[in-house]
Amino acid sequence: MANNPQTPDGNHDPAGSTQMFRAFVDEGAPQTPRTAAATPPSTSGPRAGIIIGVVVAIVIIAAAAWLALA
């Protein structure tokens, strides 16, 4: 009896390579559940940097204006 593997859509795959490849990919897939990130997102990370940057810019502009007017 001949071994005639068929793909799921009914097309003949003479070498059976498609099915073997799919089995290989399914075997090597990580088995971890896809859930939310393990660490909660930080709420003040980027905002704190922006606020500090704005404060530093204001201080530098104030110092430059004070030196220009003095």
Order of alpha helices (4+ residues) and beta strands (2+ residues): alpha-alpha
